[in-house]
Structure formats: structure tokens, C-alpha cells
Amino acid sequence: MLSVFFIFYLFYLIFILFPLASIPSNINAAKKRLLAGNNRVIFGNN
């Protein structure tokens, strides 16, 4: 019975905590991409 609970706990960690942990890094990567694009536009106009 305890092993079944442990398996469910592992699934909980994998499916809920890993996506939550990856979302902020995805947002940061998107911000860096936006900033890089803005810098390219600004310096390209000058």
C-alpha cells in the first residue's frame, strides 16, 4: 500500500512540479528573445 502511494507521489512530482519549474525559465527565455529583438531594431535604425 505504501509503495502505491509512493508511485502516485512520483507521478505528482513529475507531472505537476516539473512543468511549474519549467514555466519561469520559458518566460525568461521569451523575455531575452524579445529584448534581443528590440536591441536589434534600435541599433539597426541608428
N, C-alpha and C positions, 0 to 999 in steps of 0.2 A: 504494500500500500504506500509506503514511504517513497519507494522508487518511482511509482507512477506520479506522485506529487512532484518529485524532483524533475522528472521529464517535462511535465507541464510548466514548471518554473523555468527550465531551459528554453522551451519554446517561447515563453513570455519574454525572456531576455532578448532572444534573437529577433522576434517579430515586432516588438514594441520599443525596446531601448535602442537597438542599433539604428532603426530609421530616425528616431528622435535625435540621436547623436550625429547622424549624417546631415540632417537638415541645416543646422547652423553653418557647417562647413560649405554646403552648397550655396547658401545665401552669401557667404563671404566670397566665394569664388565668383558669383554673379556680380557682386559689387566691384571686385577687382577688374572684371571684364568691362563693366560699364565705365569705370574710372580710366582704364587704358584707352577705351574708345573715345572718351571725352578729351583726354590729353592729345590723342592723335588729331582730332578735329581742331582743337585750339592751336596746336603748334603748326598744323598744316595750313591754317588760314594766315598765320604770321609768315 
